[in-house]
Amino acid sequence: MTIRAATPVDIPFMMNLERTCPTSAHWSEQQYSDSLELEGDGPKRLVLVAEGTSNNASESPTGDGEDPLLGFLVARLGADEWELENIVVSPAARRKGLGLQLLNTLLTNAREIYGAAVFLEVRESNTAARSLYQRAGFCETGRRKAYYTSPQEDAILYSWTAR
């Protein structure tokens, strides 16, 4: 498996992958395209993809063996902090350390590129993601009441600070 910066060619695969994950943020093709654009003196977002090789069609997000991406991550750079906007791992690739590898790549970038902290929010019921964030060193910092809809649910806030 390889983690690399996303390119415009990856967008259709990212969209296919996110459709297999109901708890992920669902973006339009234009939003993904905008996330890959550079602004001013450098990137304002970090978009990573994890690709692997699979000969097993059942491991493909679409079930046809055609999607090369096993996961992706999108994070936005603010003044001196990052916000994790989306992270998706193929159902077939979960519980194999891929999400943690994507997060660790983000955290390495956060240490090196302007940011000293990373923030995120997650559905309260998404216990798998919450466990992943805690393993990566994130700490729970708060709650947003009724932040999510369909169904209505609180968001749990997490942060990570470079040490």
C-alpha positions in Angstrom: 0.0 0.0 0.0 1.1 3.5 -0.8 0.0 6.8 0.7 0.4 9.8 -1.7 -1.0 13.2 -2.6 -4.2 13.0 -4.5 -4.5 14.2 -8.1 -7.6 15.1 -10.1 -7.6 11.6 -11.6 -8.4 10.3 -8.1 -11.6 12.2 -7.7 -14.0 9.7 -9.3 -12.5 6.9 -7.1 -12.8 9.1 -4.0 -16.4 9.8 -4.7 -17.1 6.0 -5.3 -15.4 5.2 -2.1 -17.2 7.8 0.0 -20.6 6.4 -1.2 -19.8 3.1 0.4 -19.3 4.9 3.8 -22.6 6.5 5.1 -20.8 8.2 8.0 -18.3 10.1 5.8 -18.8 13.6 4.6 -20.3 13.5 1.1 -18.8 16.1 -1.2 -19.5 17.1 -4.8 -16.9 16.6 -7.6 -16.4 20.4 -7.6 -15.6 20.4 -3.8 -13.0 17.6 -4.3 -11.6 19.5 -7.3 -11.4 22.7 -5.3 -9.6 20.9 -2.4 -6.7 20.0 -4.8 -6.1 23.6 -5.9 -3.1 25.6 -4.5 -3.7 29.0 -3.0 -1.2 31.8 -2.6 2.1 30.6 -1.4 1.2 26.9 -0.8 -1.4 24.3 -0.2 -4.5 25.1 1.9 -5.5 21.5 2.0 -3.8 18.2 2.3 -5.5 15.5 0.3 -4.0 12.1 0.6 -5.0 8.8 -1.0 -4.0 5.3 0.0 -3.8 2.9 -2.9 -3.2 -0.7 -3.0 -3.4 -3.6 -5.3 -6.2 -6.1 -5.1 -7.0 -9.0 -7.3 -10.1 -9.7 -5.3 -13.2 -7.8 -6.6 -14.8 -8.1 -3.2 -12.1 -5.8 -1.8 -13.0 -3.0 -4.2 -15.4 -0.4 -2.8 -17.6 -0.9 -5.8 -17.2 -4.7 -5.8 -15.8 -4.8 -9.3 -12.1 -4.7 -8.6 -11.6 -1.5 -10.5 -11.2 1.1 -7.8 -7.5 1.4 -6.9 -8.1 3.5 -3.7 -8.4 1.9 -0.3 -8.9 5.2 1.5 -8.4 8.9 1.5 -8.1 11.9 3.8 -8.8 15.6 3.4 -7.6 18.2 5.9 -7.8 22.0 5.7 -5.0 24.3 6.9 -6.1 27.4 8.8 -3.8 30.1 10.2 -1.7 27.7 12.3 -3.9 24.7 12.7 -5.4 21.9 10.6 -9.0 20.6 10.5 -9.6 17.1 9.4 -12.6 17.4 7.0 -13.0 13.9 5.8 -11.4 10.5 6.2 -12.7 7.4 4.4 -11.4 3.8 4.4 -12.9 1.1 2.2 -15.0 -1.3 4.3 -12.8 -4.2 3.0 -9.6 -2.4 4.2 -10.8 -1.5 7.7 -9.1 -2.8 10.8 -5.8 -3.2 9.0 -4.1 0.1 10.2 -4.9 2.1 7.0 -6.8 4.8 8.8 -4.0 5.2 11.4 -1.5 5.5 8.6 -3.5 8.2 6.9 -3.8 10.1 10.2 -0.1 9.7 11.0 0.7 11.2 7.6 -1.5 14.1 8.4 0.1 14.6 11.8 3.6 14.5 10.3 2.5 17.2 7.8 0.9 19.2 10.7 4.3 19.2 12.5 6.2 20.3 9.3 3.7 22.7 7.6 2.7 25.7 9.7 0.4 23.8 12.0 0.8 22.9 15.6 -2.7 21.4 16.1 -5.3 19.3 14.3 -9.0 19.5 15.1 -12.0 17.4 14.0 -15.6 16.5 14.9 -17.2 13.1 14.6 -20.7 11.6 15.2 -21.0 10.5 18.8 -22.2 7.0 17.6 -19.1 6.5 15.3 -17.2 4.5 17.9 -14.8 3.0 15.4 -13.6 6.4 14.3 -13.5 7.7 17.8 -11.3 4.8 18.8 -9.0 5.5 15.9 -8.6 9.1 16.8 -7.8 8.3 20.4 -5.2 5.7 19.2 -3.6 8.5 17.0 -3.3 10.7 20.1 -6.3 12.9 19.8 -8.1 14.1 23.0 -11.8 14.7 23.3 -12.3 18.5 23.9 -16.0 19.1 23.6 -19.4 18.5 22.1 -21.7 20.2 19.7 -25.3 19.4 20.5 -27.5 18.2 17.6 -24.7 19.1 15.1 -25.6 16.3 12.7 -28.9 15.7 11.0 -30.4 12.6 9.4 -30.4 11.4 12.1 -29.9 14.2 14.6 -26.8 13.5 16.7 -24.2 15.3 18.7 -20.7 15.9 17.4 -17.8 15.0 19.6 -14.8 17.4 19.2 -11.2 16.2 19.2 -7.9 17.9 19.0 -4.2 16.9 18.6 -1.3 19.1 19.5 2.3 18.6 18.2 4.6 17.6 21.0 
